[in-house]
Amino acid sequence: DKDEAERLEEERRETVSMDDLRAEIVRLEGELEEQPEHVNRILGLARLYQDTAQYDKALEFLKEKHELLPDNYEVR
């Protein structure tokens, strides 16, 4: 029925979105290996960790980057 089709389509979109988020996490993690002080990538990756409910990982990641960049107010 129509309601079931809409529900399945919404689930598919959410799955694709999570897959996209995970792929973006992998991409940014790789880029940060090459440029560990790139602030936009640091902030983007922290946001992605939050968006995928990896809150502890986001917090630890930002703490680590704050130690690397203590004078950068965006990473605090």
N, C-alpha and C positions, 0 to 999 in steps of 0.2 A: 504494500500500500504506500501511499504518498508520504505519510509521516515516517514510516520505516526507511524509505529511500532517502529522505532528508537527513535522518539521524545517521545513516550509514555514510552519507556524503560528508557530513560534519566530522565524523570520526576519521574518515580518510584524510581530510584536510588537516586535522590536528596531528595525525601520524606523519604526514608529509612535513608539516612544520617542525615537529620534533626531530625528524631525520635531518632537515635542513639546519636546525640549530646545532645538532651534534656534529655535522660536517663542518660547520663554521667554527666550532670549538677546536676541532682537529686542525683546521687550517691556521687559525690564530696561534695555537700552541706551537706549531711548526715555525711560523714566522717569528714568534718571540724567541725561539732558540737562536735565530740568526740576529735579531735585534732586540735584546732583552730590555732595553730602556725605552722602547717606542710607546709613549704614553697613550696614544689613541688605541693602540692594540691592547694594551694592558687594561684600559677601562672597558673596551669592548668585550674582552674575554671575561672580565669580572661580571659584566652585565649578563653575558650568556650563561655563566654558571648560575646566576640568580634566576634567570628565565627558565632554566631546566631544574630548578629546585635543589641545586647543589650549593646551599648556603654556606655550609662549613668550608667547602672548597673555595668559594669566593672570598670568604674572610681570610683564610690562610694565605691565599694567593696575594691578596692586597697587602697583608702584613709583610710578606716576603718582598714584594715590590717596594713597599715603603722603606724597608731597610736598604734596598738598592738605591732608591731615589728619595732620601730623607728631606730634601729641600723642595720637592715638587708638591705643591699644595693640592693638585688634582688627585694624586695617588693616596693622600692621607685618608 
